Structure formats: C-alpha cells, structure tokens
Amino acid sequence: MKKIEINEGCFGHDVLINDESLFTHEFDNRSPEKISGLQTSLILKLDEIKDSLDMMDWVAIAEIIASRSNEYEMNEDESKDYDKCDQCGNYGYTLVYNKKDETNI
C-alpha cells in the first residue's frame, strides 16, 4: 500500500487506497472482490501496527466491533455512567457487550 487518502466532500467521507476508493455507488464498475481486497489491505495494515496502538485506538476498534457486529449486544444492566471523579474531575462510564446466544445468531 503506497498511498492512503482520507477525505470528506459533498457525498461524505471516503478512503482511497493507492487512488482506489473504498466508496461504491450504483455506477461503480469494480467487482465486490476488488473493494473487499482494498478493505482487507487496510485491516492487515492495522494488524502490522498493533504494537504501536494506544488505548484510545483500542477503544475505537472495540467500539466498532461491538456496535457493528451482529455477534454482540449491549448489556444495559452492567453498563453504567459514573459521577464526576473526585480525583481527576472526569466523568466515567462502562459499556458492556455480551456475545449473543449462539441460537440467536
């Protein structure tokens, strides 16, 4: 992967890998396999740099997986917001996602 371009325009966000867009539209002549290959190259690059990711990167990745996957559902009972911390002044939260019962998938 020689070039990654990230942009936003009239039609929303886009990512280009080596000048090939991940965005597809009704007049796109590229095969689904071509787009999938571009997406896979980006995911594989993420795997290559995992040792340099910080905790906010891991939070973002976990949020994407938990919110986009059909395998997990939020556990409202265990998820909670915390009051302002006396030590640091920040508000905290816990979001808990449980894997769905295999019979529900």
N, C-alpha and C positions, 0 to 999 in steps of 0.2 A: 504494500500500500504506500504509494509515493505521496499522495495528497489527500487531505481531509478538508472539506469546506463545509462550514456551518453557516446558514443564512436564514433570514426571515424576510418575507416580502408580502405582496398582496394575497397570496394563496396560503400563507402560514409559513411554518418552519420547514427547512429542508436540510438534508445532509447529502453531500456529494463525496463519493469515494473515487479518486482518480477521474474526476469530471463526470462520473456516472451518478445520477440522482437516485436516492432511495425512494423518492416520491413517485407514485404511479398514478396515472389518470386514464380516462377512458380511451384516449388516442395513443397510449403508450404501446409501442410495437415490441418491446422487450419481453422475453419469456419470464414467467414467475421464477424459474430456476436462476436466471441472471440476477434478479433482485435478491433472491434468497442467498446467493453467493456473496453479494455485496454486504448483506446484513451479517452473514457468518464471518466474513473477514473482519468486520468491526468487533464482533463478540470475541473472536480469537485474539485480537489485539488487546482487548481488556484482560484476557487471561494472562497474556505475556507480561502485563504491568501490574498484576495484582499485588505484588510485594511493595509497590510504592503508593498504594491507595491509602488514604487516611480514613478515619472513622466516618466522616460525613459522606465520603464516596460510598462506603459500605452501607450506610443508612439509605442512601438514594437507591442503590442496587436492590436492597432488601424491600424497600417500598415498591419499586417497580414489580418485583416478583410477586409480592403479596397481593398487590392491587390488580395486577393484570392476569395472573394465573387463575384458572378455574379450580385449582387444587386446594386453595386456602380460603378460609372465611374468617372475618374478624370475630373475635370472642369479646363481645360487649361487656360481659361480666368481669373479665380480668383486665380489660383496657381501662385506663383512667387518666384524668388530669390531676396534677398536683398544684397545691397552693404555692405562692411565692416562697422561694427558699430563703431562710433567714441568713444563710451564709453567703450565697452568691447573688441573690436577688432575682434569679431567673425562675420562670415557671417551667415545670416539667410535665412529662406525660409518658405513658406506657401504652403501646399498641400491641395487642396480642393477636396473632393469626394462627389458627389451628388448621392442620390438614383435614380436609373433609373426609368423612367416612367413605371408604372405597365403594360402597354401594350407591353413593350419591353422585359419583363422577360419571 
